[in-house]
Amino acid sequence: EYWFGTDNIGRDYWCQVWYASQTSIKLALIVAVGECALGITIGCLWGYVRQLDRFFTELYNLINNVPMILYMTLIALLIGQSFTIMSISLICFGWMVMARNVRNLVMIYRDREFNLASSTPIGRILIKNVLPQLISVIILRLALSIPGTIGMESTLSYLGLGLDINTPSLGILLRNARSYFLDYPYLLVFPAVIVSIITIT
């Protein structure tokens, strides 16, 4: 009757695991799209507008030199824990990899003859001439962001710094299973297997 068994108070664990998976995947997709949009915008400006290069380089170095888990810990303790807060926080600190990749490629295509000779506005040049060259990198980064976000959410929730305890997620299930792992190892195994499958896929 209960394919994954039940938890410590008799609730169907099959339903809990798959409902938690939906929450984690939804969070990952929102963060991936947000990181993509913000990273592409900043990366294009960073790579194409020479006057902004130093500013964005210093901003990147400032943010990137501190581990993300410290930022997320401070946000969880000072602002709170919710789906919305975590989504916005991960986007705000996760755009850097996408922006750096886009910036490096934009700098390559920026000085091509057809761009230097063009008299159209910068926005039009970026959209028509540069962005089509970056599609493969953007798709790859978008795909890698999803398991990265799920891994970060699971880690933070396991430490009690992620989503609110009332929001079901794979990280929350892993955290709840700590107290019962020795007696009921399946409570930890099933969420861990789902996280692993999503990451590998």
C-alpha positions in Angstrom: 0.0 0.0 0.0 2.8 2.4 0.9 5.5 2.0 -1.8 8.1 4.1 0.1 6.8 3.1 3.5 5.6 5.8 6.0 7.4 8.4 8.1 7.6 8.5 11.9 4.0 9.5 12.3 2.5 7.2 9.7 2.2 9.5 6.7 2.7 8.1 3.2 6.3 8.7 2.2 5.8 8.1 -1.5 3.5 11.2 -1.7 5.9 13.2 0.5 9.0 12.4 -1.7 7.3 13.3 -5.0 5.6 16.4 -3.7 9.0 17.6 -2.3 10.6 16.8 -5.6 8.1 19.1 -7.3 9.0 21.9 -5.0 12.7 21.4 -5.5 12.4 21.2 -9.3 10.2 24.3 -9.4 12.7 26.2 -7.3 15.5 25.1 -9.6 13.7 26.1 -12.8 12.8 29.5 -11.5 16.4 30.1 -10.3 17.9 28.8 -13.6 15.7 31.1 -15.7 16.4 34.1 -13.4 20.1 33.5 -13.4 20.1 33.1 -17.1 18.2 36.4 -17.7 20.3 38.4 -15.2 23.6 36.8 -16.2 23.0 37.4 -20.0 22.1 41.0 -19.4 25.0 41.8 -17.1 27.4 39.7 -19.2 26.5 41.5 -22.4 27.0 44.9 -20.8 30.1 43.8 -19.1 31.7 42.5 -22.3 30.5 45.1 -24.8 30.6 48.4 -22.9 34.3 49.0 -22.2 33.5 51.7 -19.5 31.6 49.2 -17.4 34.3 46.5 -17.5 36.2 47.6 -14.4 33.0 48.1 -12.4 31.6 44.6 -13.1 35.0 43.0 -12.7 35.3 44.4 -9.2 31.7 43.5 -8.4 32.3 40.0 -9.6 35.5 39.6 -7.5 33.8 41.1 -4.4 30.9 38.7 -4.5 32.7 35.6 -5.8 35.4 35.6 -3.1 32.9 34.8 -0.4 31.3 31.3 -0.4 27.6 31.4 -1.3 26.7 29.4 1.7 27.7 32.3 3.9 25.5 34.7 2.0 22.6 32.3 2.3 23.2 31.7 6.0 23.1 35.5 6.7 19.9 35.9 4.6 18.2 33.0 6.4 19.1 34.5 9.8 18.4 38.2 9.1 15.5 38.1 6.6 13.8 34.8 6.9 13.2 31.5 5.2 10.7 31.1 2.4 10.4 29.9 -1.2 10.4 33.5 -2.5 13.3 34.6 -0.4 15.4 31.6 -1.4 14.6 32.0 -5.1 15.6 35.7 -5.1 18.7 35.1 -3.0 20.0 32.3 -5.3 19.4 34.4 -8.4 21.2 37.4 -6.9 24.3 35.4 -6.1 24.1 32.9 -8.9 24.3 35.0 -12.0 28.1 35.3 -11.9 29.0 32.2 -13.8 26.6 32.9 -16.6 27.7 36.5 -16.8 31.4 35.6 -16.9 30.9 33.1 -19.7 28.8 35.5 -21.7 31.2 38.4 -21.1 34.2 36.4 -22.4 32.4 35.4 -25.6 31.0 38.9 -26.1 34.5 40.3 -26.0 35.5 37.9 -28.8 32.6 38.8 -31.0 32.6 42.5 -30.1 35.5 43.5 -32.2 34.5 41.6 -35.4 34.4 43.8 -38.5 30.7 43.7 -39.0 30.1 44.9 -35.5 32.7 47.7 -35.6 31.3 48.9 -39.0 27.7 48.8 -37.8 26.0 52.1 -36.9 23.0 50.5 -35.2 22.4 50.9 -31.4 24.3 48.6 -29.0 21.1 46.8 -28.0 20.3 45.8 -31.6 23.9 44.7 -32.2 23.9 42.5 -29.1 20.5 40.9 -29.9 21.0 40.4 -33.6 24.8 39.8 -34.0 26.2 38.6 -30.7 23.5 36.7 -28.8 22.9 34.1 -31.5 26.6 33.1 -31.2 26.1 32.4 -27.4 23.0 30.0 -27.6 25.0 26.8 -27.0 26.8 28.3 -23.9 23.5 29.6 -22.5 21.7 26.3 -22.9 24.6 24.4 -21.3 24.8 26.8 -18.3 21.0 26.7 -17.9 21.1 22.9 -17.8 23.9 22.9 -15.2 22.2 25.4 -13.0 19.2 23.1 -12.2 21.1 20.3 -10.4 23.3 23.0 -8.8 20.3 24.7 -7.3 18.8 21.5 -6.1 22.1 20.6 -4.5 22.3 24.0 -2.8 18.7 23.8 -1.6 19.2 20.3 -0.2 22.4 21.4 1.6 20.9 24.5 3.1 17.6 22.8 4.1 19.6 19.9 5.7 21.5 22.5 7.8 18.2 24.2 8.7 19.0 27.4 6.6 17.0 26.7 3.5 13.2 26.6 2.9 10.7 27.0 5.7 10.0 23.8 7.6 6.4 24.0 6.4 7.5 23.9 2.7 8.1 20.3 1.6 11.4 19.9 -0.3 14.0 17.2 -0.7 16.3 19.0 1.7 13.6 19.1 4.4 13.0 15.4 4.0 16.7 14.7 4.3 16.9 16.9 7.4 13.9 15.2 9.0 15.3 11.8 8.4 18.5 12.4 10.4 16.8 11.5 13.7 15.4 8.2 12.4 18.1 7.1 9.9 19.6 4.3 12.0 16.2 2.6 12.6 14.6 3.5 9.3 17.3 4.1 6.7 14.8 4.3 3.8 13.7 7.8 5.1 17.1 9.1 4.0 17.7 6.8 1.1 14.7 7.7 -1.1 15.2 11.5 -1.1 18.9 11.1 -1.6 18.4 8.8 -4.6 15.9 11.3 -6.1 18.5 14.1 -5.7 21.2 12.0 -7.2 19.0 11.0 -10.2 18.0 14.6 -10.9 21.7 15.7 -10.7 23.0 12.9 -12.9 20.2 13.4 -15.5 
